[in-house]
């Protein structure tokens, strides 16, 4: 029965090539992470500037939409009750 040493004895790795590939992979990962961080920072800054330039703040838009939804809900409820009111 062959041991791992005998079985893998013919498998030789060029260690300098392997180390170079590992270093380049690490550098690429660091550069990729730095690029992703820069993209996120640019998008966050642009979004913040865009929100500040709006005439109506988002909270006012949300409050108006909620008010309109409540009015519509009330009107629908009143119409349903008028349609389905019992003669009693």
Secondary structure as GFF3:
##gff-version 3
##sequence-region A 1 88
A	DSSP	alpha_helix	4	7	.	.	.	ID=ss1
A	DSSP	alpha_helix	15	53	.	.	.	ID=ss2
A	DSSP	alpha_helix	58	83	.	.	.	ID=ss3
###
